């Protein structure tokens, strides 16, 4: 997961690639108790959004495995 939409805001994880592409972007909390994320203002710029997600991809943590019954 690279980010999400929270209260009409697109927020992404602050991985190095995202910070490099948006060094002056505001940081906001998606919800109480969450870690800060980067606010993406250029939501209408498809080229930028594609570049952002593609550059972040390799730096994102692996997906957490769900615990199953008996594990």
N, C-alpha and C positions, 0 to 999 in steps of 0.2 A: 504494500500500500504506500503510495507516494504522498497522499494527502486526502482532502475531502472538502465537501461543502458544508459549512457550519453557519447557520443564520445568514444566508445569502452572501457568504464570504468564501472564496476559494483559498484554502490554506494548505501549504505543503510542508513536508518535513525539512528541517534545516540541515540537509546534507551539504557537503562542501560545494557540489556543482550548483545547487540552488542558491547558495550564498554568493557564489561567484557571479552568477547571472543577474542577481538582484541584491547587490551589496547594500543598498540604502533602503530596502523594503522594511516596512513595519513588521514587528513580531507581535503576534496576538495569541491568546488562549482560545482554543476551539470551544472549551467548556470548563467549568470549575474543576480544578484538580488535575487538569491535563498539562502536558508540557507545551511550551511555546512553539508556535509554528510560524512560517513566513506567509504574510498576506500577499497574494498575487493580484495586482491591480489590472494587469493587461489581459483580462479575461476575454476580450473581443479579438485578440490578436492570435489567430490560429497558428501561424508560423512560430510565434514565440512559445506558445503552450506546447507544441510538439517538440521543439528544441529543449524546453525545460524538462519535460518528462523523459525524453530520450537521454539527456545528459545525466539525469538523476538515477536512471535505471540500475546501473552497475553498483551504485553506492548504497542502495537500499538494503536493509537487513533482510535475511531470509524469512519467509513466512513461518510463523509459529505453528507448530503442529497441535491440533486439538487433542485433548485427552479423551480417550475412549473408555468405556466401562471396563473395569478390570485392569486398567493401566496404572 
